[in-house]
Amino acid sequence: MPILLFLIDTSASMNQRTDLGTSYLDIAKGAVELFLKLRARDPASRGDRYMLVTYDEPPYCIKAGWKENHATFMSELKNLQASGLTTLGQALRSSFDLLNLNRLISGIDNYGQGRNPFFLEPSILITITDGNKLTSTASVQEELHLPLNSPLPGSELTKEPFRWDQRLFALVLRLPGVASTEPEQLGSVPTDESAITQMCEVTGGRSYCVRTQRMLNQCLESLVQKVQSGVVINFEKTGPDPLPVGEDGLMDLCRPSNSFGAQPWHSCHKLIYVRPNSKTGVPVGHWPIPESFWPEQNLSSLPPRTSHPVVRFSCVDCEPMVIDKLPFDKYELEPSPLTQYILERKSPHTCWQVFVTSSGKYNELGYPFGYLKASTTLTCVNLFVMPYNYPVLLPLLDDLFKVHKLKPNLKWRQAFDSYLKTLPPYYLLPLKKALRMMGAPNLISDNLDCGLSYSVISYLKKLSQQTKLESERILASVGKKPPQEIGIKVKNHSGGGLALAHNKNFRKLLKEIIGESAPRLTEPNTKEFAGFQVGLFNKDLKPQTYRNAYDIPRRGLLDQLTRMRSNLLKTRKFIVGQDEDSLHSVPVAQMGNYQEYLKMLASPLREIDPDQPKRLHTFGNPFKQDKKGMMIDEADEFIVGPQNKLKRPGEPNSPMSSKRRRNVPVIHDIHEDKMENGQSPADGFLLKSSPAEFMNMAGDGLISNQLDSLSDDFTSLRKDGLIHKPSNNILIGAAKSCSLSVDDRKIPVASALDTVPNSMQITPAMAQGINADIKHQLMKEVRKFGRKYERIFVLLEEVQGPLELKKQFVEFTIKEAARFKRRVLIQYLEKVLEKIDSHHLLNNVNHINSRSSC
């Protein structure tokens, strides 16, 4: 979910006018609205979160934060006024503190445990300013300085105020006040020369010098393209430059190399794209980027880390290595001089290893944790993140599978223990999970040590609690107006404190106005305000049409005041079913706020018969069925029932016709097609589970063993092809009749839906009704807050039908969980999905064996 924070300059200098007569502040407001319209073209913008910060004193500078909706954001944007000083440094610090408000609570930074690129909150900070001098109450500043003191606890753990997934972009308005006669220059927009440009480049962003309205529109188009999910990394070269290559990609020794001077590709500060998983919609990874220190038990505190990790790459050509079923992560690099240099070498079959200085215990440079490699088509450069010191680990795992057949001897265990001594402690847990996925024996102790001392762990927990309190304080102050300056008090010397009615001058003036005679009621003119009458609380009272306040008798003043207040505030409806006037007088700016309208709508009811394909209302024949009745949006729902019978097993798009996976662990050159997809040869068996300590955060959630038992019961199969439910000892047939495609041979499977003693025969119609109700219950359970997932797994266990249908229900639950960001639930459901695939494959092998024995 990208976070878009707009920092608007509200200093007095933003009141200056352009040649069109509009102020800089009006142009800034229009730029924000135009950006939102351009961003709305992307379907991914539905999950965007918008924040608004100004140059006011903190905490009043936050106009829209974490809890405010889109309507509040637009309302605060329109009400901005330009007054005050250009306190850009303080405003930037407040903006970064607002973005970092919940990071320590969620543990997204994972201090001391490695940096996980797949744990991120991509944030884009866009500031719009006039680029004038930075002013404060003390003096005029030439350079941009951010305050070092931050009210946010834990800010001392990072040297900079920003994080590696936060980038700053600046729109510096330089529009002239007089129309220019020179023709407008076309091309790219240059960077500005103000003090904010350097700050933008440090975070991985840039500034734009805007001189015309057309340039502003061009900058907004560019900024929309910058909304990407990723993190910024410093890539620096270590060691000598590589040998030059010729046109054919071979080494050219006669070609001179520029190894004596610094080249632009030697040091690059660029983004790596972290793509979300296509199935769950959230990024998934396996291996962290190591820390720049070795965690020791005697450390009393964590050393502060830089916001962007420094990754050094060696220009020595190496062979890319991978082993069957061992997971790895692939991230594409943003175009830079480094990527251009690697692509120009035209060597897609070689790679450069990457290191983090001081990450190892016995090596200053550290051991390699991955490599840089050009794609096969030479269109981009990818960073492959592998296990730490993977050149040592991969040959050991290869011998474990090929030579020792998963039964290692003493020599192999000694070599593996020596490797573990070079491994940072925070790599033990992901390595243990990877070995379990590969089917290897338990080679790592269950009593894992994170490497941090007790004092450091206690300090991090204390910081998390303090952050919660500070977060509540800051969020409570959002939207509040700064206190107004107290004016000069003037003493009242008139009348000695007597009421105005006792003043003789006033009574004399009143007699001159109304005359000496007693006031009398004037006849109301009903033609002027025809059909208007004051709202009444009591129906027995007759409507009164006073036009002059002096016509109201004294005894009726309070009653009349009550009527006038009711009529003004419209706190009562006099006609049943009457709409509020506010519904028909919505401002133009809020007419397009369809997101808030959708949130107020009730969830739609399910169809009476969801298994029937929907009819397409076409011209001429409203009863004509849609020929694409089986194609629906995967994000909404899937249809179970008769449409599954339209496709035979073995046809395209059928789950039974999936390709076989190779299961031979070897070390080899990475195949181009698999490496382009970022998958190992057995990517389907990769377990996407979160760390165990992350699961322990759910005090009311399920224990891991309970979830494992539920998933085991859910995928428990009999060799005869029947699904066994331990709760009621009922055997349910896997399918009526089907044929399995194994090694290009179709093997028929007999019907298993026979009558079983002590159980009720479930007809297909009954099964469809049960499954429809289960699906509705699953949607409700996923939406619930908390981490009590036991009910979800019980519902999945009660699905009626073949194993393939159960797999569809699990996939549907994963998509629903992805919509509500239930990451822990997604990880356990993927574990269930993996077990279903493995049991399904085992069932196929059993049928082949029984067929061959016959």
N, C-alpha and C positions, 0 to 999 in steps of 0.2 A: 504494500500500500504506500505509494509515494506521498511524501509530505512536501507541500509547496508553501513556503513562508515568504510573504511580501513585506519588505521593510521600506516604508514610504518616508521620505524626507518631509517633515512638517515644520521646518524652520521658516523664519519670516522671509528668507530669500526666495522661497518657492512661490511667492505672490507676484514675481516679475512676469510681465506679459510678453507674448510672442508677437510676431507680425500679424497673426490672425486675431489677436485680441484675447486669446485664452491664456490663463495663467499656467505655470509649470505644474501646479498641483492638479489642475483639471486635466492636463495631459497625462499625468501619472495615473489618475483614476481611470481615464479612458484606456490606458495601456493595460491595466490589470483586467478590465472587463474584456478587452479584445483577446488577451492571452487565454482567459477562461473559455471563450468561444472557440478558439483554435484548438485548445486542448480537448474540448468536448467531442471533437471528431474521432478521437481514439477511443475504442470501447473500453480500454483499460482505465480510462479516467473516472469510471464510476467509483473506484475505490480511493480516489484522491482525498487528501485532507488539507484544508486551506487554513492558514494562520495569517494574522495581520499584526504588525508591530510598527510603532512610530518613534519619533525622537523625544517623546515625553520622558519625564523622570520615572525610573522603575519604582513600583511595579505597574504604574498607570500607563506605561507605554504599550502593554499587551492589550490589544483591542479584541482579538479573537484567538483563542488558544485551542487546547485539546478537546474541550467539551462543547464549544460553540458550533452551531450548525451553519450551513451555507447562507441562510437568510440573515443571520446575525453578522456574518462576515460582510455581506453586501451592504447592510445598513450602516455598519461602522465605517466602511470605505467611503460611502457617500457623505457622511457627516464629518469627515476630516477637515480640519482648518489649519492653515499655516501660520504659526506663531512660535517664537522661541529661538533657541540657539541651534547650531549645527553640531550636535553631540553624536557624531557617527560612531565613535569608539564605544561609548556606553550602550548605544542602541544595538550594535553588533554583539556585544557581550550578552545583553539581555536576550537576544534572538537565539544565540547558541545555547544559553542556559535553558531556554524554553524547549528547545529540541532535545536536550540531554536530560530532561526532567525525569523520565521513567527508565532510562537505560540501566542505572544501577539496580533498580528494583527488579527488572526483567532478567538481568544478568547477560545482556546482549554483548557487552564488551568482554566478558570472560577473562577478567584480569588474572594474570599469572598462569593461565591454562591454555595458551595459544590463541591465535586470532582465527576465528571461523568466518570466512567470507559469506557463507550461507546464513549467518545470523546477522541481519542488517535491517536498518530502517532508512531506505534511500530518501534523502532530503535535498531539496533545491531551495536555496535562499536567494531571492531576487530583490535587490535594492534599487530604488529609483531616486536619484538625487540630481542636484544641479552642479555638483562638482566644485562649489565655492570653498573658501577657506573654512577649516574646522575651528569652531569657536566654542568657548566655555565661559563660565563665570569669571575665570581668572585671566585668561589671555587667549590669543589667537595661535593655533597650533599649525605648524608646517607639515608634520608627519602624523600618521594615524597610529594611535596608541590605544590598545584595549586594556581596560582595568584588570589588574592581576587578581584582585580580591573578588571572589564569587560566593554568593550565598548558598550555592549548591554543594552539599557534602559530597566528597569523593572527587572533586575537581582536581585535586592535587595528584591523582593517579595518572593523568595525561598532561603532557607538557603544554599542549595547545588547547584553546577553548573549543575547537571543533573536533569532529571524528572523521574516520576515513570514508564514511558513506554520506558526508555532508559537503556540498559544493556551493560556492558563492559566485553569483553573477551580478554585475552592476550595469544599469542603464544610466549613463551620465548624459543629462539633457544639456545640449549646447545650441538650442534653437535661437536664431537671432530675433531681436525685437523689431528690426526693419527688414522688409522684403529684399532679398538679394537679387541682383540682376544677372549674376553669373549662372551659367547652366549647371544643373545638378550632376555631380559625378556619380557614375554607376560603378558597381563592383562590391567587393567585400567591405564590411564596416570595420574601420580601424579601432584599435584599443585606445582608451583615454589615457591622458597623462596625469591624472589626479592621483592622490595618495591611496585610493581604494584599489587601484589596478594590481599592485603587488599583493595585497591581501587576497584578491580573487585568484591569482595564479598560485598562491601557496595552497589553497584549498582544492585546486584542480579545476577551477572555473576560469572566467575571463571577464573583461569589461568591454563595453561598447560605447563609442563616442557618437551620440545621436545628434545630427545637425538638421535633419528634415523629418517631416512626418513619414515620408516613404522609407527612410532609413529606420525609423522606429518600427514600422510594420515588418521590415526585413529582419530586424533583431528579434522581434517576438516570434516570427516563424522559426528562427534558429533556436530560440530558447525552448520551444515546444519539442524540438528534436533532441534536446539535451536531457529531457526527463527519461533517464534510463536507470535500471537497477544495477548497481555495481559499487565497487570500492576503489579508492585511489591507492596506488602503490608506487614507491620510488624504486626504479630499476637502475642499478649502477653496475658498471663493468668492473671485473676484477681480473688481474692477469693481463697477458699480452693480447693484442688484436689478432684476429684470425688471419690465415693466409688468404690472399685475394683469389677469387674464382673467375673463370672465363665465362664466355657466353653459353657453353655447354654444361656449366655447373661443376666443372673439374677445376682442380687447383692450378693456378697460373703463377708459377714462380717468377716469371719475367715481369710480371706486373707490379709496380711499386705500391707499397702500402703506406698509409698515413698514420703510422703508429706513434709518431713523436709528438703530434699535436692532439689537443682535446677535440673530439668530434661531437656533434649534437646527439648522436645515438649512444654515447657513453653514459649519459645520465638523463633519464626520462621520468617525468612525473605525470603518469597517466592512469586512466581508469581501466579496470578489468570488468567486463560485463558478467553479472551473476544472473543467469536466466532462471525463471521459475520452472518448476517441474510441470510437464504438460498434463500430467494426470491429477495432481493435487493443487496446482496453482501457486505453490510456495517453493522457494529455493530449497534444494536438498543437497547435502554434501556429506563427506566422510572424514576428510583429513584437514587439520588446521595448518595454518602457517606458524612456524615455531616462534617462540619469544626470543628476544635478544639477550637473554640471561638464562643461566641454569638454576632452576628452583632448588633451594637448599632448605633443610629443616631448621637451620640456625638463623634464617632471615627473620629479622624482627618486623620489617615492613617491605612492601614491594617497591622496586625502583620505578620511577615514573617512565612511562612509555611514550614514544612519539605517536602522533595521531596516524601517520602513514608509515607502515613498515618499510624498512630498507632491505630490498631483495637484491643480492648481488648475483650476477650471471657470469659464468666462465665461458670463454669463446672457444674452448676445446670441443671439437666435434665428437659426439658420442652416439652410440646406437640407442634408439628409444626402446625401452624394455617394458614388458607387461607380462603378467601371468594369468592363466585362466582362472576366472571367478574372483580375482582380487580386485576390489573396487578402487577407482581413482576418480578425481575431479578434473574437469576441463573448463577453463575460463578464457574467453576471447579478449585480446588486448585491443584497446582503443587505438586507432591509427596514430602513429607517432614516428619520429625519425628512426627509432629502434625497429619498429615493424617494417618500415620501408627498407632498411638495410638488410634485414633477414630475408625479406621476400626477394630482393635483388640478387641474393646469392643463389637462389633457385636450388635449394638443397632440402627438399621436403622429407628426406629419409634420414636426416641427421638432426640432432638436438643439442642444446646448450643447457648444462645443469645449473640450477639455482641454489643459493645458499642464503642463510641469515647469520651474520657475524655474532659470535659468542653464544650461539644456540646450543653447541655441544659442550660436553664436560672436559674432554681431553683434546679438543681441537679449537683453535682460535677462530678460524673461518667457519667451522661447523661442518656438518655433513649435508649432502644434497637431499632435498625434500621434494624435488620435481625437476622439470625442465621446460625450456621454451622450444617450440617446434612450429614450423610453417605448415599450413594445411597442404593437402595433396594438390589442390587446384591453385595454390599460391595466391589465394585471395585474402588471407588473414593469418595472424600468428596467435597461437594458443599457449596458455600456461597450464601445464599438467601438474597437479598436486598429487604426490604419491606418499607412501609411508616414509617416515624419516629414515635416512640412510638406506634407501631402497636398493642400491647396488649390492649390498650385503644380504638383505632379507630375501630378495627374489631367488637367488641360487639355492638358499637353504630350503625355501618352500618347494622349489622344483625337485630337489633331492628327496624331500619328505614324501611327495606324491609318486615320483617315478622310481626311485631307488628303494626307499624304505617301505613303501606301500602303507603309509600312515602309521607305521610302527618304528619310531626313531630309536637308534641305538644310543649308547652313552656318549660317543664322540659327537654325534649330531646335537645332542642336548647341550653339551658343553659349548659348542659353537653358537648355539641359539642363545644360551645364557650370556655369552660374551657380547652378542649383539644387543641384548636387552640392557646391558650396562651403558651402552652408548646412546640409549633412547631416552629422551626427556620423559618424566613420569606421566605427563598428561597425554602421551601417545599410547599408553598401555590399554586404556579402555577402548578406543577405536580399533586398535590392533586385535584385541580379544574378540570384538564383534566380527571383524573381518575373517578371522580364523574360524569362527563358528559358522559363518556363512559358507565358507569353503569346505566344510565338513571335516576339518582337521581336529585332532584330539585336543583336550584342554591343556595347553602348554603354558598358560600364564595363571598365576595364583589368583584366587578370588578376592583376597584381601589387598585390593589395589590402593596405592598411596598416591594422592594428588601431587605430592612434593612440597606443599605449602605447610608452614608451621601452624601450630594451634593459634598463636597470637595473630597471625595474618588472617586466618579464617574468621576469628572472632571480630577482628577489625572490619572486615568486609560486611559481616552481618550487622554490625552496629551502624555502619554507613548506610546500609539499605533501610534500616528503621528510621534514621534521621532524614533520609531522602523522602520517605513517605510523608513525614510531618511537613517538611519544606514544600513538597509538592502540593499538599492540601492548602497551605498558606498562599502560595502563588496563584493557584487556580481560583481561590476564593476572591482574589483581588482583581481578576480579569474583568474588564468592562466598567470598573469604577472610575469615576471622574476625579481628577486631581482637585484638592481643596482650593477654593477661590481665595484670592488675597483679600484680607480684611481692610475695608476702606476707613476713612476718617469719620469718627462719630461726632455728630453735631447735636448740641444740647437744644432742647425745645423750651423756649422762654415764653411762648404764647399762651395766655390764659391760665397760667399756673397749674396746668394739668386738668382744667375743666373740660367737659365734653363740648363738642362743636355745637350741639343743640342749645347749650346755655349761653352761647356767645350772643351778645346783643346785636352786633353787626350782622351776624348770620341770620338772626330772626328778622331783622329789618329787611335784608335782601330777599328773604323768602316771601315776605308780605308783598314786596313790590312785584314779585314774579307771579304769584297766584292770586293776588288781590286781597282786599280786606275781608271779603265774605268767606264763609266756610267753604272748604273744597267740596265739590259735588262730582258725582260720577258722570263721565262723559259717555255719549253713545258710541259704542264701538263701530268702526267701519269694517263691515264684513267683506267688502269687495276687495280691499287691499289684502292680502294674505288669505285668499280664498281656500277653504278646506283645511286650514291650519288650526290646531287646538292643542293646548298643553296637555301632556300625558297625565293621567290620573291614577292613583292607587285605589281610591274608593269609587266604585261604579255609581253609588248613589249621588255623588257630587256632580253638579252640572258643569260642563266645560265653561271656562272663563277666558275671555279674549281681551285682557288688559293690555293696553299699549303704553300706558304711562305708569311708572312705578308709584307715583303719588295717588293713583286711583285705587290702590289696594288698601282696604281698611286695616287698621293696626292689628286687630284680632286675627286677621288672616295672613299675616306676613310669613309666619313659620310654615303654615300649610302650603302657601304659594311657593315658598323657597324649596320645599320638598318636591313639589311638582316640577319645578324648573330643573332641579338637579336630576330627577328621573328622566325628564325629556332630553336633557343634554347628554347624559351618560348612556342612555338607552339600555338600562339594566333590566328591562322587562319586555317580553313579547306580548302584544295584544291580540295577535292572530295566530292560531295554531298552525304550525308549519311554515311560519314566516321566516325568511332568511335574514341574517344580520346584514346590515348595509355594508360592512367591511368586506363581505364576500364579493360584492359587486363593484367595489372601488379599490381594487388591488393596484398598487403602483406598477408602472411598466417594468421596473427593475426586478420585481418579484414574480412577474407573470411566467417567466421561464424556469422558475424554481420547482421543477417537477419532482426532484428528489424528495423534498419534504412532503409533498403531496402523497407520494407512494408510501412513505413511512407511516402516514396516518390511516392508510387503507387497511381493512381487515384482510387476513389471509383468505384466499378463495377456497370454496368448498371443493372437495374432490368430485369427480364425475360419478354418476350412478353406476355406469359400466365402463371402467377405464380401459378395458381390454379391446373395446371396439374402436377401429380406426376412425379418426375424425373426418367428417365430411367437408368437402371444399365447396363453398358457395360460388359457383361459376355462373356466368351469364347464360341464360337459356335453360339451364338444368340445375336447379339448386340441390338435387339429390345425387349429383355425380360425385363419386369418391375420388379423392386425391390419389393419383398414381404413385406419389411419393409418400404414402401414408406411413411407411416404416422409417422415414428419415425425419428425425426430430433433433432438437437442440440437446446436446449431451449435458449442458449445464442445468437444464430444468428437470428432466426426468427421462426414464426409459420405460417402454411399454413391454409388459410381460404377457404371455398368453399365446393366442393363435398365431401371431405373426412369426413366432419362432419355428412354426411348422412349414413356413414358406420356403425356407432354405434347407437344403439337404447337407448333411455332414460331408465335408470334403470340398464344398464349393467355396469360391472366393468370399472373403469377409467372414468366414466361419471359424469359430474358435478351434475346431478340430483339424483345420488345415494349416495350423501354424508350423513354421519351420522348426526343424530339430536343432537343438543346441549341441555344440561340441563340448565334451566333458574331459578333455585331455589337457592337464596342466603342463605347459611348456613355456619356455622363455624364447621369444621370437621377436622379429621386427613387427611393429604395429601395422596391422592391415589398414589401408587407407580408408576403406568404407566405414569400419568400426570406429576408427579414431576420429573421423569427421563427425560422427554422431555422439562422441563423448562417452562411449560405452565399451566395457570390456566384453570379451566373447560370451560371457554369461551374465549380462546386465540384468536379465530378468530375475536372477537369484540374489541381487543385491538387497540387503536389508537396510531400509531407511528408518532407523530408529534413533531416538534422541538419547543423550547421556542418561545414565541411571540417576545421577544426582538431580537432574532436571525433573525426573519423574517423582522424586521424593518430595518435591515442592507441593504436591497435591495431598494434603493431609486426609481429605475425605475421599480420595480416589481409590481405585482398585490396586491391590498389590500385584507386582509383576507375575508372581506365581499363579494368582487367581486368573489373570488374563490369559496366561499361557494355558491353564487348564481349560478355560472356556474355548479358546481357539482350538485346542486339541479335541475337545468334545465336538466342536462344530465341524471339524474336518475328519472325524473318525470314520473310516470306511471298512467294509468287509471285503474279503477277497471275491465274494460272489457278486460284487457290484452293487450291494445294497448299502444304504446309509443307515447306521445304527445310532439310535438315540438312547443313552443310558437312562434317561429320566423315566421313560415309560416302556422301554423294551419293545418299541415298535420298529419294524423294518419297513422302510419306504423305498420303493423302486427308484433306481437312478434314472431310467428312461424307459419308454415303451419299446421302442426299437430304434437302433441306430447302428452305424458302422464306423469303426475307427480306422484312420489312415495312418499306418505305421510302415515305414520303409516302402512307400508307394504301393502298399497292399491294403485292400479294404477287408476288414474282418468284421463280420456281423456279430452283434451282441443281442442275445435273446431278451425277450421282455421279462422284466422283474417285478411288474406290478401285479403280482398274484395275491390271492387272499391269504392273509396271515392269521393264525389263530390268536384269539384274545385281542384283536385289533379291528378297528372299523375301516372299511374300504373307503378311501378318499377318491372321489371322482375328480376329473379335470376341472369341472366347473367349480366344485368346492375349493379345490386348490387355488384357483385363480382368485376367488373371493378372499380366501385367507391371506394370500400374498398381497393383495391390494390393501387390506387393512394393516398388514405388517409394514408395508411401505409408508402408509400415512403415519403410523406410530413412530417409525424411524425418523421421519422428518421432524416430529415434535420433540423426540428425545435429543436429537443433535442440537436443536436450538436452545435447550435448557442450559442454564449457567452451572458452573461447577464441573467436576471431573468424576462423577459417578456414572461410569460407562457400562456397568454390569447389565442394565436393562437392554442396552443396544445389542450386546452379544447374545442375550437370551432371545431377543426377537430374531436375530439372524439365524439362530439355531432352529427356529420354528418355521423357516421358509420351506414350503412344500414344492418339490420338483427335483429335477436332476441337479448334479453338482455344478454344471455350467450355469444354471439359473441362480444358484446360491452365490456363485462368483459374481454374477451381474449385480446382485443385491449388495454385495460387499463394495463393489466399485461405485455403485450409486451412493452408498453411505459415505465413501471417501470424498466424493464430489460435494455432498451436502456439508461435510465437515470442513472442506476447504473454503466454502462460502462464508463460514462463521469463524475461520481461523482457529479451528480445533487441532492444533499441531500434534498434541499428544495422542489424541484419538486416531489421527491419520496414521501415525507410526504403528500403532497396534493393529489397525485394520490392514495395513500393508503386510504386517507379519502374518496375519490370518490369510491374506491373499497368496502369500508365498507358500504357505503350507498347503493351501488348496491345490496350487499348481504342482507341488511335489507329490501329493497324494494322487492327483489325477494322472501324473506320469507313471507312478507306481502301479496304479490300477490297470493302465494300458499294458504294462509289461506282464502283469499277472495274466491278463487275457491272452497275450501272445503265448505265454508258457503253457497255459491250459489248452490252447488251440493246437500247439505243436505236439503236446503229449497225446492228444486224441488222434 
